[in-house]
Amino acid sequence: MRKRRPVLISEVAQIPKDVNFHPNKKDFKELVELPLRKACEKLYKLNVPVFSSSANVGDVKYGRTANIGILYNKLSEDNKRVADRMIKDGYATLGAVTKQGNQFLTIKIPISEVSTVKYVQRESVKIASQFEEQDLTWAFRYTPEEFVSISGYESLKGLSPEDMARQGEAFYDKNSGWIYFDKEHYEKALKYEKWVKKRRKGK
């Protein structure tokens, strides 16, 4: 059987969208180009806040790097140390602090005309694997009062938190009192809390 030729990064079309600050698992196929999808999915599983990614023909032509952008100020202290090591070793750069208080870490994977999708997949997953699971610091979650304020709907005032969330197509966690914009993010936060408790018991 004839061996299939490896797919090159120069053959990957650009997806003109970024991963936003609160993606869902189902979003990655639409938001992240194939070479970086596994790495971004892994980072999402670890609750590391990915906000952008790029690995396509344009990157081969102009930047010569495939990139993953991470919200540095939302990293745990342990993951900030991982990021700082990457910066020191020349695998990433750190941008200036924005007016909103955000600071962006950009992980860079050198590529050329002959770089393959498999190569970038392998290298990006290797980098993503250096991070540790952390709290879901980047998910949108609010107290009922904050939720009314940010929604802009006066009709939510006076409703129970459960009804507020229902009308706003959100999810209310009665145990914590938070209203999450997304049930999947609530489940991720809960999973992390259980993981932390399990680790503490094991010590």
TIRO-2110 file (N, C-alpha, C; in Angstrom, 1 decimal):
// TIRO-2110
0.8, -1.2, 0.0, N, 1, A
0.0, 0.0, 0.0, CA, 1, A
0.9, 1.3, 0.0, C, 1, A
0.5, 2.2, -0.8, N, 2, A
1.3, 3.4, -0.9, CA, 2, A
1.2, 4.3, 0.4, C, 2, A
2.3, 4.7, 0.9, N, 3, A
2.3, 5.5, 2.1, CA, 3, A
1.7, 6.9, 1.9, C, 3, A
0.8, 7.3, 2.8, N, 4, A
0.2, 8.6, 2.6, CA, 4, A
1.2, 9.7, 3.0, C, 4, A
1.2, 10.8, 2.1, N, 5, A
2.2, 11.9, 2.3, CA, 5, A
1.7, 12.7, 3.5, C, 5, A
2.6, 13.1, 4.4, N, 6, A
2.3, 13.9, 5.6, CA, 6, A
1.7, 15.3, 5.2, C, 6, A
0.7, 15.7, 5.9, N, 7, A
0.0, 17.0, 5.7, CA, 7, A
0.9, 18.1, 6.2, C, 7, A
1.2, 19.1, 5.5, N, 8, A
2.0, 20.2, 5.9, CA, 8, A
1.2, 21.3, 6.5, C, 8, A
1.9, 22.1, 7.4, N, 9, A
1.2, 23.3, 7.9, CA, 9, A
0.8, 24.3, 6.8, C, 9, A
1.6, 24.3, 5.8, N, 10, A
1.4, 25.2, 4.6, CA, 10, A
0.1, 24.9, 3.9, C, 10, A
-0.5, 23.7, 4.2, N, 11, A
-1.7, 23.3, 3.5, CA, 11, A
-2.9, 23.5, 4.5, C, 11, A
-2.7, 24.0, 5.7, N, 12, A
-3.8, 24.2, 6.6, CA, 12, A
-4.4, 25.6, 6.4, C, 12, A
-5.7, 25.6, 6.1, N, 13, A
-6.4, 26.9, 5.9, CA, 13, A
-6.6, 27.6, 7.3, C, 13, A
-6.6, 28.9, 7.3, N, 14, A
-6.8, 29.6, 8.5, CA, 14, A
-8.3, 29.6, 9.0, C, 14, A
-8.5, 29.4, 10.3, N, 15, A
-9.8, 29.5, 10.8, CA, 15, A
-9.9, 30.9, 11.4, C, 15, A
-10.6, 31.8, 10.8, N, 16, A
-10.6, 33.2, 11.3, CA, 16, A
-11.4, 33.5, 12.6, C, 16, A
-11.1, 32.7, 13.6, N, 17, A
-11.7, 32.9, 14.9, CA, 17, A
-10.6, 32.6, 15.9, C, 17, A
-10.8, 33.1, 17.1, N, 18, A
-9.9, 32.8, 18.2, CA, 18, A
-10.7, 32.0, 19.3, C, 18, A
-10.0, 31.2, 20.1, N, 19, A
-10.6, 30.7, 21.3, CA, 19, A
-10.9, 31.8, 22.2, C, 19, A
-12.1, 31.9, 22.7, N, 20, A
-12.4, 33.0, 23.6, CA, 20, A
-12.1, 32.6, 25.0, C, 20, A
-12.4, 33.5, 26.0, N, 21, A
-12.0, 33.2, 27.4, CA, 21, A
-12.9, 32.1, 28.0, C, 21, A
-13.9, 31.8, 27.4, N, 22, A
-14.8, 30.7, 28.1, CA, 22, A
-15.3, 29.7, 27.0, C, 22, A
-14.4, 29.0, 26.4, N, 23, A
-14.8, 28.0, 25.4, CA, 23, A
-15.5, 26.8, 26.0, C, 23, A
-16.2, 26.1, 25.2, N, 24, A
-16.7, 24.7, 25.6, CA, 24, A
-16.0, 23.7, 24.7, C, 24, A
-16.1, 22.4, 25.2, N, 25, A
-15.4, 21.3, 24.5, CA, 25, A
-15.9, 21.3, 23.0, C, 25, A
-17.1, 21.5, 22.8, N, 26, A
-17.7, 21.4, 21.4, CA, 26, A
-17.1, 22.5, 20.5, C, 26, A
-16.6, 23.6, 21.1, N, 27, A
-16.1, 24.7, 20.3, CA, 27, A
-14.8, 24.5, 19.6, C, 27, A
-14.0, 23.6, 20.0, N, 28, A
-12.6, 23.5, 19.6, CA, 28, A
-12.5, 23.2, 18.1, C, 28, A
-13.4, 22.4, 17.6, N, 29, A
-13.3, 22.0, 16.2, CA, 29, A
-13.5, 23.2, 15.3, C, 29, A
-14.3, 24.2, 15.7, N, 30, A
-14.6, 25.4, 15.0, CA, 30, A
-13.6, 26.5, 15.2, C, 30, A
-13.0, 26.5, 16.4, N, 31, A
-12.2, 27.6, 16.8, CA, 31, A
-10.7, 27.3, 16.6, C, 31, A
-10.2, 26.1, 16.7, N, 32, A
-8.8, 25.8, 16.7, CA, 32, A
-8.4, 24.9, 15.5, C, 32, A
-7.4, 25.4, 14.8, N, 33, A
-6.9, 24.6, 13.7, CA, 33, A
-6.3, 23.3, 14.1, C, 33, A
-6.4, 22.3, 13.2, N, 34, A
-6.1, 20.9, 13.6, CA, 34, A
-4.7, 20.7, 14.3, C, 34, A
-3.6, 21.4, 13.8, N, 35, A
-2.3, 21.2, 14.4, CA, 35, A
-2.2, 21.4, 15.9, C, 35, A
-3.1, 22.4, 16.4, N, 36, A
-3.0, 22.8, 17.8, CA, 36, A
-4.2, 22.3, 18.6, C, 36, A
-5.1, 21.6, 18.0, N, 37, A
-6.4, 21.2, 18.7, CA, 37, A
-6.2, 20.3, 19.9, C, 37, A
-5.3, 19.3, 19.7, N, 38, A
-5.1, 18.4, 20.9, CA, 38, A
-4.5, 19.1, 22.1, C, 38, A
-3.6, 20.0, 21.8, N, 39, A
-2.9, 20.8, 22.9, CA, 39, A
-3.9, 21.7, 23.5, C, 39, A
-4.7, 22.4, 22.8, N, 40, A
-5.7, 23.3, 23.4, CA, 40, A
-6.8, 22.6, 24.1, C, 40, A
-7.2, 21.4, 23.7, N, 41, A
-8.1, 20.6, 24.4, CA, 41, A
-7.5, 20.1, 25.7, C, 41, A
-6.2, 19.8, 25.7, N, 42, A
-5.5, 19.4, 27.0, CA, 42, A
-5.5, 20.6, 27.9, C, 42, A
-5.1, 21.7, 27.5, N, 43, A
-5.1, 22.9, 28.3, CA, 43, A
-6.5, 23.2, 28.9, C, 43, A
-7.5, 23.1, 28.1, N, 44, A
-8.8, 23.3, 28.5, CA, 44, A
-9.2, 22.3, 29.7, C, 44, A
-8.8, 21.1, 29.5, N, 45, A
-9.0, 20.1, 30.5, CA, 45, A
-8.3, 20.4, 31.8, C, 45, A
-7.2, 21.0, 31.7, N, 46, A
-6.4, 21.4, 32.9, CA, 46, A
-6.9, 22.8, 33.5, C, 46, A
-7.9, 23.4, 32.8, N, 47, A
-8.4, 24.7, 33.2, CA, 47, A
-7.4, 25.9, 33.0, C, 47, A
-6.4, 25.6, 32.1, N, 48, A
-5.5, 26.7, 31.7, CA, 48, A
-6.2, 27.6, 30.6, C, 48, A
-6.2, 28.9, 30.9, N, 49, A
-7.0, 29.8, 30.0, CA, 49, A
-6.4, 30.1, 28.7, C, 49, A
-6.7, 29.3, 27.7, N, 50, A
-6.3, 29.6, 26.3, CA, 50, A
-7.2, 30.7, 25.7, C, 50, A
-6.6, 31.7, 25.1, N, 51, A
-7.5, 32.7, 24.4, CA, 51, A
-7.3, 32.8, 22.9, C, 51, A
-6.2, 32.2, 22.4, N, 52, A
-6.0, 32.2, 20.9, CA, 52, A
-5.1, 31.1, 20.5, C, 52, A
-5.1, 30.8, 19.2, N, 53, A
-4.2, 29.8, 18.7, CA, 53, A
-4.1, 30.1, 17.2, C, 53, A
-3.0, 29.7, 16.6, N, 54, A
-2.8, 29.8, 15.1, CA, 54, A
-1.7, 28.9, 14.6, C, 54, A
-2.0, 28.1, 13.6, N, 55, A
-1.1, 27.2, 13.0, CA, 55, A
-1.6, 26.9, 11.6, C, 55, A
-1.3, 27.8, 10.6, N, 56, A
-1.8, 27.7, 9.3, CA, 56, A
-0.9, 28.2, 8.3, C, 56, A
-1.3, 28.2, 7.0, N, 57, A
-0.5, 28.7, 5.9, CA, 57, A
0.1, 30.1, 6.1, C, 57, A
-0.7, 31.0, 6.7, N, 58, A
-0.3, 32.3, 7.0, CA, 58, A
0.9, 32.4, 7.9, C, 58, A
0.9, 31.5, 8.9, N, 59, A
2.0, 31.5, 9.9, CA, 59, A
3.3, 31.1, 9.2, C, 59, A
3.2, 30.2, 8.3, N, 60, A
4.3, 29.7, 7.5, CA, 60, A
4.9, 30.9, 6.7, C, 60, A
4.0, 31.6, 6.1, N, 61, A
4.4, 32.7, 5.2, CA, 61, A
5.0, 33.9, 5.9, C, 61, A
4.4, 34.2, 7.1, N, 62, A
4.7, 35.5, 7.7, CA, 62, A
5.4, 35.4, 9.1, C, 62, A
4.8, 34.7, 10.0, N, 63, A
5.4, 34.6, 11.4, CA, 63, A
6.4, 33.6, 11.6, C, 63, A
6.4, 32.5, 10.8, N, 64, A
7.3, 31.4, 11.0, CA, 64, A
7.2, 30.7, 12.3, C, 64, A
6.1, 30.9, 13.0, N, 65, A
5.8, 30.2, 14.3, CA, 65, A
4.3, 29.8, 14.4, C, 65, A
4.0, 28.7, 15.0, N, 66, A
2.7, 28.4, 15.4, CA, 66, A
2.5, 28.9, 16.8, C, 66, A
1.4, 29.4, 17.2, N, 67, A
1.3, 30.1, 18.4, CA, 67, A
0.0, 29.6, 19.3, C, 67, A
0.2, 29.6, 20.6, N, 68, A
-0.9, 29.4, 21.5, CA, 68, A
-0.8, 30.6, 22.5, C, 68, A
-1.9, 31.3, 22.6, N, 69, A
-2.0, 32.4, 23.6, CA, 69, A
-2.7, 32.0, 24.8, C, 69, A
-2.1, 32.3, 26.0, N, 70, A
-2.6, 32.0, 27.3, CA, 70, A
-2.8, 33.2, 28.1, C, 70, A
-3.8, 33.3, 28.9, N, 71, A
-4.0, 34.5, 29.8, CA, 71, A
-3.2, 34.3, 31.1, C, 71, A
-2.0, 34.9, 31.1, N, 72, A
-1.0, 34.7, 32.1, CA, 72, A
-1.5, 35.0, 33.5, C, 72, A
-2.2, 36.1, 33.7, N, 73, A
-2.7, 36.5, 35.0, CA, 73, A
-3.8, 35.7, 35.6, C, 73, A
-4.3, 34.7, 34.8, N, 74, A
-5.3, 33.8, 35.3, CA, 74, A
-4.7, 32.4, 35.6, C, 74, A
-3.4, 32.3, 35.5, N, 75, A
-2.7, 31.1, 35.8, CA, 75, A
-2.5, 30.9, 37.3, C, 75, A
-2.5, 29.7, 37.8, N, 76, A
-2.2, 29.4, 39.2, CA, 76, A
-0.7, 29.8, 39.4, C, 76, A
-0.3, 29.9, 40.6, N, 77, A
1.1, 30.2, 40.9, CA, 77, A
2.1, 29.1, 40.4, C, 77, A
1.6, 27.8, 40.5, N, 78, A
2.5, 26.7, 39.9, CA, 78, A
2.6, 26.9, 38.4, C, 78, A
1.5, 27.2, 37.8, N, 79, A
1.5, 27.3, 36.3, CA, 79, A
2.2, 28.6, 35.8, C, 79, A
2.2, 29.6, 36.7, N, 80, A
3.0, 30.8, 36.3, CA, 80, A
4.5, 30.4, 36.3, C, 80, A
4.9, 29.6, 37.3, N, 81, A
6.3, 29.1, 37.3, CA, 81, A
6.6, 28.3, 36.0, C, 81, A
5.7, 27.5, 35.6, N, 82, A
5.9, 26.8, 34.3, CA, 82, A
6.1, 27.7, 33.2, C, 82, A
5.2, 28.7, 33.1, N, 83, A
5.2, 29.8, 32.1, CA, 83, A
6.5, 30.5, 32.1, C, 83, A
7.0, 30.9, 33.3, N, 84, A
8.2, 31.7, 33.5, CA, 84, A
9.4, 30.9, 33.0, C, 84, A
9.4, 29.6, 33.2, N, 85, A
10.5, 28.7, 32.7, CA, 85, A
10.5, 28.7, 31.2, C, 85, A
9.3, 28.6, 30.6, N, 86, A
9.2, 28.6, 29.1, CA, 86, A
9.7, 30.0, 28.6, C, 86, A
9.4, 31.1, 29.2, N, 87, A
9.9, 32.4, 28.8, CA, 87, A
11.5, 32.4, 28.8, C, 87, A
12.0, 31.9, 30.0, N, 88, A
13.4, 31.9, 30.2, CA, 88, A
14.1, 31.1, 29.2, C, 88, A
13.5, 29.9, 28.8, N, 89, A
14.1, 29.0, 27.8, CA, 89, A
13.9, 29.4, 26.4, C, 89, A
13.1, 30.5, 26.2, N, 90, A
12.9, 31.0, 24.8, CA, 90, A
11.8, 30.4, 24.0, C, 90, A
10.9, 29.6, 24.7, N, 91, A
9.8, 29.0, 24.1, CA, 91, A
8.5, 29.8, 24.1, C, 91, A
8.5, 30.9, 24.8, N, 92, A
7.3, 31.8, 25.0, CA, 92, A
7.8, 33.2, 25.2, C, 92, A
6.8, 34.1, 25.0, N, 93, A
7.0, 35.6, 25.3, CA, 93, A
5.9, 36.1, 26.1, C, 93, A
6.1, 37.1, 26.9, N, 94, A
5.1, 37.7, 27.8, CA, 94, A
4.8, 39.1, 27.4, C, 94, A
3.6, 39.4, 27.1, N, 95, A
3.2, 40.8, 26.7, CA, 95, A
3.1, 41.7, 27.9, C, 95, A
2.8, 43.0, 27.5, N, 96, A
2.6, 44.0, 28.6, CA, 96, A
1.3, 43.9, 29.2, C, 96, A
1.1, 44.4, 30.4, N, 97, A
-0.2, 44.3, 31.1, CA, 97, A
-1.1, 45.3, 30.4, C, 97, A
-2.3, 44.9, 30.1, N, 98, A
-3.3, 45.8, 29.4, CA, 98, A
-4.0, 46.7, 30.4, C, 98, A
-4.8, 47.6, 30.0, N, 99, A
-5.6, 48.5, 30.8, CA, 99, A
-6.6, 47.7, 31.7, C, 99, A
-7.0, 46.5, 31.2, N, 100, A
-7.9, 45.7, 31.9, CA, 100, A
-7.2, 44.8, 32.9, C, 100, A
-5.9, 44.9, 33.0, N, 101, A
-5.1, 44.0, 33.9, CA, 101, A
-4.8, 42.7, 33.4, C, 101, A
-5.0, 42.4, 32.1, N, 102, A
-4.6, 41.2, 31.5, CA, 102, A
-3.2, 41.2, 31.0, C, 102, A
-2.6, 40.0, 31.0, N, 103, A
-1.2, 39.9, 30.4, CA, 103, A
-1.2, 38.5, 29.7, C, 103, A
-0.7, 38.6, 28.5, N, 104, A
-0.8, 37.4, 27.6, CA, 104, A
0.5, 36.7, 27.4, C, 104, A
0.5, 35.4, 27.6, N, 105, A
1.7, 34.6, 27.3, CA, 105, A
1.5, 34.0, 25.9, C, 105, A
2.5, 34.1, 25.1, N, 106, A
2.4, 33.5, 23.7, CA, 106, A
3.5, 32.4, 23.6, C, 106, A
3.0, 31.2, 23.5, N, 107, A
3.9, 30.0, 23.2, CA, 107, A
4.2, 29.9, 21.7, C, 107, A
5.4, 29.8, 21.4, N, 108, A
5.8, 29.8, 20.0, CA, 108, A
6.5, 28.5, 19.6, C, 108, A
6.0, 27.9, 18.5, N, 109, A
6.6, 26.7, 17.9, CA, 109, A
7.2, 27.0, 16.5, C, 109, A
8.5, 27.0, 16.4, N, 110, A
9.1, 27.4, 15.0, CA, 110, A
8.6, 26.4, 13.9, C, 110, A
8.2, 27.0, 12.8, N, 111, A
7.8, 26.2, 11.7, CA, 111, A
8.4, 26.7, 10.4, C, 111, A
8.3, 25.9, 9.3, N, 112, A
8.8, 26.3, 8.0, CA, 112, A
7.9, 25.7, 7.0, C, 112, A
8.3, 25.8, 5.7, N, 113, A
7.5, 25.3, 4.6, CA, 113, A
7.3, 23.7, 4.7, C, 113, A
8.3, 23.1, 5.3, N, 114, A
8.2, 21.6, 5.3, CA, 114, A
7.7, 21.1, 6.7, C, 114, A
7.3, 21.9, 7.6, N, 115, A
6.8, 21.5, 8.9, CA, 115, A
5.4, 20.8, 8.7, C, 115, A
5.2, 19.7, 9.4, N, 116, A
4.0, 18.9, 9.2, CA, 116, A
3.0, 19.2, 10.4, C, 116, A
1.8, 18.8, 10.1, N, 117, A
0.8, 18.9, 11.1, CA, 117, A
1.1, 18.0, 12.3, C, 117, A
1.6, 16.8, 12.1, N, 118, A
2.0, 15.9, 13.1, CA, 118, A
3.1, 16.5, 14.0, C, 118, A
4.1, 17.2, 13.4, N, 119, A
5.2, 17.8, 14.1, CA, 119, A
4.6, 18.8, 15.1, C, 119, A
3.8, 19.7, 14.6, N, 120, A
3.2, 20.7, 15.5, CA, 120, A
2.3, 20.1, 16.6, C, 120, A
1.5, 19.1, 16.2, N, 121, A
0.7, 18.4, 17.2, CA, 121, A
1.6, 17.9, 18.3, C, 121, A
2.6, 17.2, 18.0, N, 122, A
3.5, 16.6, 18.9, CA, 122, A
4.2, 17.6, 19.8, C, 122, A
4.7, 18.7, 19.2, N, 123, A
5.4, 19.7, 20.0, CA, 123, A
4.5, 20.5, 20.9, C, 123, A
3.3, 20.8, 20.4, N, 124, A
2.3, 21.6, 21.2, CA, 124, A
1.8, 20.8, 22.4, C, 124, A
1.5, 19.5, 22.2, N, 125, A
1.0, 18.6, 23.3, CA, 125, A
2.1, 18.5, 24.3, C, 125, A
3.4, 18.4, 23.9, N, 126, A
4.5, 18.3, 24.8, CA, 126, A
4.6, 19.5, 25.7, C, 126, A
4.3, 20.7, 25.1, N, 127, A
4.3, 21.9, 25.9, CA, 127, A
3.1, 22.0, 26.8, C, 127, A
2.0, 21.6, 26.3, N, 128, A
0.7, 21.7, 27.1, CA, 128, A
0.8, 20.8, 28.3, C, 128, A
1.6, 19.6, 28.2, N, 129, A
1.7, 18.6, 29.2, CA, 129, A
2.5, 19.1, 30.4, C, 129, A
3.2, 20.3, 30.2, N, 130, A
4.0, 20.8, 31.3, CA, 130, A
3.2, 21.5, 32.4, C, 130, A
2.0, 21.9, 32.0, N, 131, A
1.1, 22.6, 32.9, CA, 131, A
0.4, 21.7, 33.8, C, 131, A
-0.1, 22.2, 35.0, N, 132, A
-0.8, 21.4, 35.9, CA, 132, A
-2.3, 21.8, 36.0, C, 132, A
-3.1, 20.9, 36.5, N, 133, A
-4.5, 21.3, 36.7, CA, 133, A
-4.6, 22.4, 37.7, C, 133, A
-5.5, 23.3, 37.4, N, 134, A
-5.7, 24.5, 38.3, CA, 134, A
-7.2, 24.8, 38.4, C, 134, A
-7.4, 25.8, 39.3, N, 135, A
-8.8, 26.2, 39.5, CA, 135, A
-9.3, 26.9, 38.2, C, 135, A
-10.6, 26.9, 38.1, N, 136, A
-11.2, 27.5, 36.9, CA, 136, A
-11.4, 29.0, 37.1, C, 136, A
-10.2, 29.7, 37.1, N, 137, A
-10.2, 31.2, 37.4, CA, 137, A
-10.8, 32.1, 36.3, C, 137, A
-10.9, 31.5, 35.1, N, 138, A
-11.3, 32.4, 34.0, CA, 138, A
-12.8, 32.3, 33.6, C, 138, A
-13.5, 31.3, 34.2, N, 139, A
-14.9, 31.2, 33.8, CA, 139, A
-15.8, 32.3, 34.3, C, 139, A
-16.8, 32.7, 33.6, N, 140, A
-17.7, 33.8, 34.0, CA, 140, A
-18.7, 33.2, 35.1, C, 140, A
-18.6, 33.7, 36.3, N, 141, A
-19.5, 33.3, 37.3, CA, 141, A
-19.8, 34.5, 38.2, C, 141, A
-21.0, 34.6, 38.7, N, 142, A
-21.4, 35.9, 39.4, CA, 142, A
-22.3, 35.5, 40.6, C, 142, A
-22.4, 36.5, 41.5, N, 143, A
-23.4, 36.4, 42.5, CA, 143, A
-24.7, 36.8, 41.8, C, 143, A
-25.9, 36.5, 42.4, N, 144, A
-27.2, 36.9, 41.8, CA, 144, A
-27.2, 38.4, 41.5, C, 144, A
-26.7, 39.2, 42.5, N, 145, A
-26.8, 40.6, 42.3, CA, 145, A
-25.9, 41.1, 41.1, C, 145, A
-24.7, 40.5, 41.0, N, 146, A
-23.8, 40.8, 39.9, CA, 146, A
-24.5, 40.4, 38.6, C, 146, A
-25.1, 39.2, 38.6, N, 147, A
-25.8, 38.7, 37.4, CA, 147, A
-26.9, 39.6, 36.9, C, 147, A
-27.7, 40.2, 37.8, N, 148, A
-28.7, 41.1, 37.4, CA, 148, A
-28.0, 42.3, 36.8, C, 148, A
-26.9, 42.8, 37.4, N, 149, A
-26.3, 44.0, 36.9, CA, 149, A
-25.7, 43.8, 35.5, C, 149, A
-25.0, 42.7, 35.3, N, 150, A
-24.3, 42.5, 34.0, CA, 150, A
-25.3, 42.1, 32.9, C, 150, A
-26.4, 41.6, 33.3, N, 151, A
-27.4, 41.1, 32.3, CA, 151, A
-28.1, 42.3, 31.6, C, 151, A
-28.3, 43.4, 32.4, N, 152, A
-29.0, 44.6, 32.0, CA, 152, A
-30.5, 44.4, 31.9, C, 152, A
-31.0, 43.3, 32.4, N, 153, A
-32.5, 43.0, 32.4, CA, 153, A
-33.1, 43.3, 33.8, C, 153, A
-33.9, 44.4, 33.9, N, 154, A
-34.5, 44.8, 35.1, CA, 154, A
-35.5, 43.7, 35.5, C, 154, A
-36.0, 42.9, 34.6, N, 155, A
-37.0, 41.9, 34.9, CA, 155, A
-36.5, 40.8, 35.8, C, 155, A
-35.2, 40.7, 35.9, N, 156, A
-34.6, 39.6, 36.7, CA, 156, A
-34.6, 40.0, 38.2, C, 156, A
-34.8, 41.3, 38.5, N, 157, A
-34.8, 41.7, 39.9, CA, 157, A
-36.0, 41.1, 40.6, C, 157, A
-35.7, 40.6, 41.8, N, 158, A
-36.8, 40.0, 42.6, CA, 158, A
-37.0, 38.5, 42.4, C, 158, A
-36.4, 38.0, 41.3, N, 159, A
-36.5, 36.6, 41.1, CA, 159, A
-35.6, 35.8, 42.0, C, 159, A
-35.9, 34.5, 42.2, N, 160, A
-35.0, 33.6, 42.9, CA, 160, A
-33.7, 33.4, 42.0, C, 160, A
-32.6, 33.1, 42.6, N, 161, A
-31.4, 32.8, 41.8, CA, 161, A
-31.6, 31.7, 40.7, C, 161, A
-32.4, 30.7, 41.1, N, 162, A
-32.7, 29.6, 40.1, CA, 162, A
-33.5, 30.2, 38.9, C, 162, A
-34.5, 31.0, 39.1, N, 163, A
-35.2, 31.6, 38.0, CA, 163, A
-34.4, 32.6, 37.2, C, 163, A
-33.5, 33.3, 37.9, N, 164, A
-32.6, 34.3, 37.2, CA, 164, A
-31.8, 33.5, 36.2, C, 164, A
-31.2, 32.4, 36.7, N, 165, A
-30.3, 31.6, 35.8, CA, 165, A
-31.1, 31.0, 34.7, C, 165, A
-32.3, 30.5, 35.0, N, 166, A
-33.1, 29.9, 34.0, CA, 166, A
-33.5, 30.9, 32.9, C, 166, A
-33.9, 32.1, 33.3, N, 167, A
-34.3, 33.1, 32.3, CA, 167, A
-33.1, 33.6, 31.5, C, 167, A
-31.9, 33.6, 32.2, N, 168, A
-30.7, 34.1, 31.5, CA, 168, A
-29.9, 33.0, 30.8, C, 168, A
-30.5, 31.8, 30.7, N, 169, A
-29.9, 30.6, 30.0, CA, 169, A
-28.5, 30.4, 30.6, C, 169, A
-28.5, 30.5, 32.0, N, 170, A
-27.2, 30.2, 32.7, CA, 170, A
-27.5, 29.0, 33.7, C, 170, A
-26.6, 28.9, 34.6, N, 171, A
-26.7, 27.7, 35.6, CA, 171, A
-26.4, 28.2, 37.0, C, 171, A
-27.3, 27.9, 37.9, N, 172, A
-27.1, 28.3, 39.3, CA, 172, A
-26.7, 27.2, 40.2, C, 172, A
-25.6, 27.4, 40.9, N, 173, A
-25.1, 26.4, 41.9, CA, 173, A
-25.6, 26.8, 43.3, C, 173, A
-26.5, 26.1, 43.8, N, 174, A
-27.1, 26.5, 45.1, CA, 174, A
-26.1, 26.3, 46.3, C, 174, A
-25.1, 25.4, 46.1, N, 175, A
-24.1, 25.2, 47.1, CA, 175, A
-23.1, 26.4, 47.3, C, 175, A
-22.7, 26.9, 46.2, N, 176, A
-21.7, 28.0, 46.2, CA, 176, A
-22.4, 29.4, 46.2, C, 176, A
-23.6, 29.4, 45.6, N, 177, A
-24.3, 30.7, 45.4, CA, 177, A
-23.9, 31.4, 44.1, C, 177, A
-23.1, 30.8, 43.3, N, 178, A
-22.6, 31.4, 42.0, CA, 178, A
-23.6, 31.1, 40.9, C, 178, A
-23.8, 32.0, 40.0, N, 179, A
-24.5, 31.8, 38.8, CA, 179, A
-23.4, 31.7, 37.7, C, 179, A
-23.3, 30.5, 37.0, N, 180, A
-22.3, 30.3, 35.9, CA, 180, A
-23.0, 30.6, 34.6, C, 180, A
-22.3, 31.2, 33.7, N, 181, A
-22.9, 31.3, 32.3, CA, 181, A
-23.0, 30.0, 31.6, C, 181, A
-22.4, 29.0, 32.1, N, 182, A
-22.4, 27.7, 31.4, CA, 182, A
-22.3, 26.6, 32.4, C, 182, A
-23.2, 25.6, 32.2, N, 183, A
-23.2, 24.4, 33.1, CA, 183, A
-21.9, 23.6, 33.0, C, 183, A
-21.4, 23.5, 31.8, N, 184, A
-20.1, 22.8, 31.6, CA, 184, A
-19.0, 23.4, 32.5, C, 184, A
-19.0, 24.7, 32.6, N, 185, A
-17.9, 25.3, 33.4, CA, 185, A
-18.2, 25.1, 34.9, C, 185, A
-19.4, 25.0, 35.3, N, 186, A
-19.8, 24.7, 36.7, CA, 186, A
-19.2, 23.3, 37.0, C, 186, A
-19.5, 22.4, 36.1, N, 187, A
-19.0, 21.0, 36.3, CA, 187, A
-17.5, 20.9, 36.3, C, 187, A
-16.8, 21.7, 35.5, N, 188, A
-15.4, 21.7, 35.6, CA, 188, A
-14.9, 22.2, 36.9, C, 188, A
-15.5, 23.3, 37.4, N, 189, A
-15.1, 23.9, 38.7, CA, 189, A
-15.3, 22.9, 39.8, C, 189, A
-16.5, 22.2, 39.8, N, 190, A
-16.8, 21.2, 40.8, CA, 190, A
-15.8, 20.0, 40.7, C, 190, A
-15.4, 19.6, 39.5, N, 191, A
-14.5, 18.5, 39.4, CA, 191, A
-13.1, 18.9, 40.0, C, 191, A
-12.7, 20.1, 39.8, N, 192, A
-11.4, 20.6, 40.4, CA, 192, A
-11.5, 20.6, 41.9, C, 192, A
-12.6, 21.1, 42.4, N, 193, A
-12.8, 21.1, 43.9, CA, 193, A
-12.7, 19.7, 44.5, C, 193, A
-13.3, 18.8, 43.9, N, 194, A
-13.3, 17.4, 44.3, CA, 194, A
-11.9, 16.8, 44.2, C, 194, A
-11.1, 17.2, 43.2, N, 195, A
-9.8, 16.7, 43.0, CA, 195, A
-8.9, 17.3, 44.1, C, 195, A
-9.1, 18.5, 44.5, N, 196, A
-8.3, 19.2, 45.5, CA, 196, A
-8.5, 18.5, 46.9, C, 196, A
-9.8, 18.2, 47.2, N, 197, A
-10.2, 17.6, 48.4, CA, 197, A
-9.5, 16.2, 48.5, C, 197, A
-9.6, 15.5, 47.4, N, 198, A
-9.0, 14.1, 47.3, CA, 198, A
-7.5, 14.1, 47.6, C, 198, A
-6.8, 15.1, 47.0, N, 199, A
-5.4, 15.3, 47.2, CA, 199, A
-5.0, 15.6, 48.6, C, 199, A
-5.8, 16.4, 49.3, N, 200, A
-5.6, 16.8, 50.7, CA, 200, A
-5.8, 15.6, 51.6, C, 200, A
-6.8, 14.8, 51.3, N, 201, A
-7.0, 13.6, 52.1, CA, 201, A
-5.9, 12.6, 52.0, C, 201, A
-5.2, 12.6, 50.8, N, 202, A
-4.2, 11.6, 50.5, CA, 202, A
-2.8, 12.0, 51.2, C, 202, A
-2.8, 13.2, 51.7, N, 203, A
-1.5, 13.7, 52.3, CA, 203, A
-1.4, 13.3, 53.7, C, 203, A
END
